[in-house]
Amino acid sequence: MPDDQLLTVKEVMARLRLGRSTVYDLIRSHRLASITIGRSRRISVTAVREFVANQIAEAA
């Protein structure tokens, strides 16, 4: 999947197997970078990968 692709919150929920409120909490706390286009929230594939990498690093 290209790194520049933008995902919806629902797609991020499915990829990370997290609930909607958890994804929005991660966005609000700036742990998961996102952008707003109109009224839609989008998260890049790169941001999701960075979030996962940070979580793995913190767990180690």
Contacts in CASP RR format, 6 or more apart in sequence:
PFRMAT RR
TARGET T0000
AUTHOR 0000-0000-0000
METHOD contacts of the structure
MODEL  1
MPDDQLLTVKEVMARLRLGRSTVYDLIRSHRLASITIGRSRRISVTAVRE
FVANQIAEAA
1 45 0 8 1.000
2 45 0 8 1.000
3 44 0 8 1.000
3 45 0 8 1.000
3 46 0 8 1.000
3 49 0 8 1.000
4 44 0 8 1.000
4 45 0 8 1.000
4 46 0 8 1.000
5 44 0 8 1.000
5 45 0 8 1.000
6 35 0 8 1.000
6 42 0 8 1.000
6 43 0 8 1.000
6 44 0 8 1.000
6 45 0 8 1.000
7 15 0 8 1.000
7 42 0 8 1.000
7 43 0 8 1.000
7 44 0 8 1.000
7 45 0 8 1.000
7 48 0 8 1.000
8 40 0 8 1.000
8 41 0 8 1.000
8 42 0 8 1.000
8 43 0 8 1.000
9 20 0 8 1.000
9 23 0 8 1.000
9 24 0 8 1.000
9 41 0 8 1.000
9 43 0 8 1.000
10 20 0 8 1.000
12 18 0 8 1.000
12 23 0 8 1.000
12 32 0 8 1.000
12 43 0 8 1.000
12 48 0 8 1.000
13 19 0 8 1.000
13 20 0 8 1.000
13 23 0 8 1.000
15 48 0 8 1.000
16 23 0 8 1.000
16 48 0 8 1.000
16 51 0 8 1.000
16 52 0 8 1.000
18 26 0 8 1.000
23 32 0 8 1.000
26 32 0 8 1.000
26 51 0 8 1.000
27 34 0 8 1.000
27 41 0 8 1.000
27 43 0 8 1.000
31 51 0 8 1.000
31 54 0 8 1.000
32 43 0 8 1.000
32 47 0 8 1.000
32 48 0 8 1.000
32 51 0 8 1.000
33 43 0 8 1.000
33 44 0 8 1.000
33 47 0 8 1.000
33 50 0 8 1.000
34 41 0 8 1.000
34 42 0 8 1.000
34 43 0 8 1.000
34 47 0 8 1.000
35 41 0 8 1.000
35 42 0 8 1.000
35 43 0 8 1.000
35 44 0 8 1.000
36 42 0 8 1.000
END
